[in-house]
Amino acid sequence: MSAQTLAIAAAELAATQGLYKILKFQDLGGTLTPPSDDPSDWWEPENLTHRAELHGIMASADNFFDAITAWTKAAHQASARNRRATDGRPDCPYNGQGLAPGATPNPAA
């Protein structure tokens, strides 16, 4: 799954309102899981929240709308991590910097 796929899915969900947000999330292949009704599961905090999962990113909140919104935020952060603003390629830590101290200006080929 590419960063572009995440960004497109997050943008589509951010632009959708109301009940259509839930339907769009499921159309994209997302899974929505309600809180567990079984009292034996209530000791685990993640079983008491609504969960949204799509493209390997999972988010949880008090209701499905907030869970999808939390997923959208997580997808934006995951797709924007270490990317250049202009072309989307991974950012190089040496981009635009000079040579390291003690390095030869013309290395042997």
C-alpha positions as CSV (number, residue, x, y, z in Angstrom):
1,M,0.0,0.0,0.0
2,S,1.5,3.3,-1.1
3,A,1.4,6.7,0.6
4,Q,-0.6,7.9,-2.4
5,T,-3.3,5.3,-1.7
6,L,-3.5,6.4,1.9
7,A,-3.7,10.1,1.0
8,I,-6.5,9.5,-1.5
9,A,-8.5,7.4,0.9
10,A,-8.1,10.0,3.7
11,A,-9.0,12.9,1.3
12,E,-12.2,11.1,0.2
13,L,-13.2,10.4,3.7
14,A,-12.5,13.9,4.9
15,A,-14.7,15.3,2.1
16,T,-17.6,13.0,2.9
17,Q,-20.3,14.0,5.5
18,G,-22.8,12.2,7.7
19,L,-23.8,8.6,7.2
20,Y,-22.1,8.6,3.8
21,K,-18.7,8.7,5.7
22,I,-19.4,5.3,7.2
23,L,-20.6,3.9,3.8
24,K,-17.6,5.4,2.0
25,F,-15.2,3.8,4.6
26,Q,-16.8,0.4,4.0
27,D,-16.7,0.9,0.2
28,L,-13.0,1.5,0.4
29,G,-12.6,-1.9,2.2
30,G,-12.5,-0.7,5.7
31,T,-13.7,-2.7,8.7
32,L,-15.8,-1.1,11.5
33,T,-15.9,-3.0,14.8
34,P,-18.4,-2.0,17.5
35,P,-17.6,-2.4,21.3
36,S,-18.0,-5.9,22.6
37,D,-21.2,-6.9,24.4
38,D,-19.5,-9.8,26.3
39,P,-18.8,-8.7,29.9
40,S,-15.8,-11.0,30.0
41,D,-14.2,-8.7,27.3
42,W,-14.8,-5.5,29.2
43,W,-11.5,-5.6,31.1
44,E,-9.6,-4.8,27.9
45,P,-10.0,-1.1,27.0
46,E,-9.8,-1.6,23.2
47,N,-13.0,-3.8,23.4
48,L,-15.0,-0.9,24.8
49,T,-14.5,1.5,21.9
50,H,-15.5,1.6,18.2
51,R,-12.6,0.6,15.9
52,A,-12.0,1.5,12.3
53,E,-9.3,-0.4,10.3
54,L,-8.3,0.2,6.7
55,H,-4.9,-0.3,4.8
56,G,-3.2,-1.6,8.0
57,I,-4.1,1.5,10.1
58,M,-6.4,1.1,13.0
59,A,-8.0,3.9,15.1
60,S,-10.6,3.8,17.9
61,A,-13.0,6.3,19.4
62,D,-16.3,6.6,21.2
63,N,-18.4,6.3,18.1
64,F,-17.9,5.3,14.4
65,F,-17.8,8.8,13.1
66,D,-15.0,9.8,15.5
67,A,-13.2,6.5,14.8
68,I,-13.2,7.2,11.1
69,T,-12.0,10.8,11.8
70,A,-9.2,9.4,13.9
71,W,-8.3,7.0,11.1
72,T,-8.2,9.9,8.6
73,K,-5.8,11.8,10.9
74,A,-3.6,8.7,11.3
75,A,-3.6,8.1,7.5
76,H,-2.6,11.7,6.8
77,Q,0.3,11.3,9.3
78,A,1.4,8.0,7.8
79,S,1.3,9.2,4.2
80,A,3.1,12.5,5.0
81,R,5.9,10.9,7.0
82,N,9.4,11.7,5.6
83,R,8.1,12.8,2.2
84,R,9.1,15.7,0.1
85,A,6.4,18.3,-0.5
86,T,6.9,18.5,-4.2
87,D,7.1,15.0,-5.6
88,G,6.4,12.6,-2.8
89,R,9.7,10.8,-2.9
90,P,11.3,9.8,0.5
91,D,13.2,12.6,2.0
92,C,17.0,12.0,2.1
93,P,18.8,13.1,5.3
94,Y,21.6,14.5,3.2
95,N,19.4,16.5,0.9
96,G,20.9,19.9,0.4
97,Q,23.7,19.5,2.9
98,G,27.4,19.8,2.3
99,L,29.9,17.1,2.6
100,A,30.5,15.5,5.9
101,P,33.5,16.8,7.9
102,G,36.7,15.0,6.8
103,A,35.2,13.8,3.5
104,T,37.2,14.1,0.3
105,P,35.6,16.5,-2.2
106,N,36.2,14.1,-5.1
107,P,35.8,10.5,-4.1
108,A,37.5,7.9,-6.2
109,A,35.2,6.1,-8.5
